[in-house]
Amino acid sequence: MIRTMTIVLFLLVQTAAAAAAATCAGANPAITSVAVKNVTSDGKLNNYHIVGTVVNLGSQSQPSNTLQFVDIWQYGMKLDAKGIRPLAPLQSTTFGYTWQRSVDAARGTTVLNFRIRMEQGSDCNPANGSYNLTL
């Protein structure tokens, strides 16, 4: 019983610490999820329809002149960039990307990396601006 309570308390403290670390005094755009929405195929190529979410986890709104993107990378090569509008605290937005891959490609062999790039504006915690998706 005591051991169970100790574990539960430990998990609660870790969750509270993670929540505090996610918020900072300023705008904090973060990629919180990227997933395959669906896959279509023409018999030769699979088209992966990918959807990602960016949330401002910070305590301040981004100014209206913020210029930011989610860059999509594979094996060190930039494939595309998606513009992201300025966000208020806890506001989210989504982006979409379609990626083609051979129908013969094995599962789990390709990693796409999604990274926030700030051209104009600030990010008080750039460490949460990256997300990997393995296909």
C-alpha positions as CSV (number, residue, x, y, z in Angstrom):
1,M,0.0,0.0,0.0
2,I,2.7,2.5,1.0
3,R,4.7,1.5,-2.1
4,T,1.7,2.1,-4.4
5,M,1.2,5.5,-2.8
6,T,4.8,6.4,-3.2
7,I,4.7,5.6,-6.9
8,V,1.5,7.6,-7.4
9,L,3.0,10.6,-5.6
10,F,6.2,10.3,-7.7
11,L,4.1,10.3,-10.9
12,L,2.0,13.3,-9.8
13,V,5.2,15.3,-9.0
14,Q,6.7,14.3,-12.4
15,T,3.5,15.4,-14.2
16,A,3.4,18.8,-12.4
17,A,7.1,19.4,-13.2
18,A,6.6,18.6,-16.8
19,A,3.6,21.0,-17.0
20,A,5.6,23.7,-15.4
21,A,8.5,23.2,-17.8
22,A,6.2,23.4,-20.8
23,T,5.1,26.9,-19.9
24,C,7.5,29.8,-20.0
25,A,7.2,33.6,-19.7
26,G,6.7,34.4,-23.4
27,A,5.4,32.8,-26.6
28,N,6.3,29.1,-26.8
29,P,5.2,27.5,-30.0
30,A,5.5,23.7,-29.7
31,I,4.8,20.8,-32.1
32,T,2.6,18.7,-29.9
33,S,1.6,16.0,-32.4
34,V,2.2,14.7,-35.9
35,A,0.3,11.7,-37.3
36,V,-0.7,10.0,-40.4
37,K,-4.4,10.8,-41.0
38,N,-4.8,8.4,-43.9
39,V,-3.0,6.7,-46.8
40,T,-4.0,6.5,-50.4
41,S,-2.3,4.5,-53.1
42,D,-2.1,4.4,-56.9
43,G,-0.5,0.9,-56.8
44,K,3.0,2.2,-57.1
45,L,3.1,5.0,-54.6
46,N,1.5,5.4,-51.2
47,N,0.4,9.0,-50.4
48,Y,0.7,9.6,-46.6
49,H,-1.6,12.4,-45.6
50,I,0.0,13.8,-42.5
51,V,-1.5,16.3,-40.0
52,G,0.5,18.1,-37.3
53,T,-0.5,20.4,-34.4
54,V,1.3,23.4,-33.1
55,V,0.3,24.9,-29.8
56,N,1.5,28.1,-28.1
57,L,2.3,26.7,-24.6
58,G,3.7,30.0,-23.4
59,S,2.1,32.7,-21.3
60,Q,2.0,35.4,-24.0
61,S,0.5,35.8,-27.4
62,Q,2.7,36.0,-30.4
63,P,2.7,39.4,-32.1
64,S,0.8,39.8,-35.3
65,N,4.1,40.2,-37.3
66,T,5.4,36.8,-36.2
67,L,6.7,34.9,-39.1
68,Q,7.2,31.1,-38.4
69,F,7.2,27.8,-40.3
70,V,7.2,24.1,-39.7
71,D,10.0,22.7,-41.8
72,I,9.8,19.1,-42.9
73,W,13.1,17.2,-43.2
74,Q,14.2,13.7,-44.2
75,Y,17.8,12.5,-43.8
76,G,19.1,16.0,-43.5
77,M,17.3,17.4,-46.6
78,K,14.5,19.9,-46.3
79,L,11.5,18.7,-48.2
80,D,8.9,21.5,-47.5
81,A,7.9,24.3,-45.2
82,K,4.4,25.1,-43.8
83,G,3.5,28.6,-42.6
84,I,2.1,28.9,-39.1
85,R,0.0,31.9,-38.0
86,P,0.7,33.7,-34.8
87,L,-0.9,32.1,-31.8
88,A,-2.4,33.3,-28.5
89,P,-1.6,31.4,-25.3
90,L,-2.9,27.8,-25.5
91,Q,-4.2,28.4,-29.0
92,S,-3.4,25.7,-31.6
93,T,-3.3,25.4,-35.3
94,T,-2.8,22.4,-37.7
95,F,-0.8,21.9,-40.8
96,G,-1.0,19.3,-43.4
97,Y,1.6,17.6,-45.6
98,T,1.4,14.8,-48.2
99,W,4.4,12.6,-48.5
100,Q,4.8,9.9,-51.3
101,R,6.6,6.6,-50.7
102,S,6.9,3.4,-52.6
103,V,4.4,0.7,-51.8
104,D,7.4,-1.7,-51.4
105,A,9.0,0.4,-48.6
106,A,9.2,-1.5,-45.3
107,R,7.4,-0.1,-42.3
108,G,9.6,1.8,-39.7
109,T,12.4,2.5,-42.2
110,T,11.8,6.3,-42.7
111,V,11.8,9.2,-40.3
112,L,10.4,12.6,-41.1
113,N,11.5,15.4,-38.8
114,F,9.2,18.4,-38.3
115,R,10.9,21.6,-36.9
116,I,9.6,25.0,-36.0
117,R,11.6,27.8,-37.7
118,M,11.2,31.4,-36.4
119,E,12.0,34.0,-39.1
120,Q,10.5,36.8,-37.1
121,G,9.3,36.6,-33.5
122,S,10.6,34.8,-30.4
123,D,10.3,31.3,-28.8
124,C,11.1,31.1,-25.1
125,N,11.5,27.3,-25.3
126,P,12.8,26.2,-28.7
127,A,13.5,22.7,-27.4
128,N,9.9,21.6,-27.9
129,G,9.9,22.8,-31.5
130,S,10.8,19.4,-33.1
131,Y,8.9,16.2,-33.7
132,N,9.9,12.9,-35.4
133,L,7.4,10.7,-37.3
134,T,8.6,7.2,-38.2
135,L,6.9,5.5,-41.2
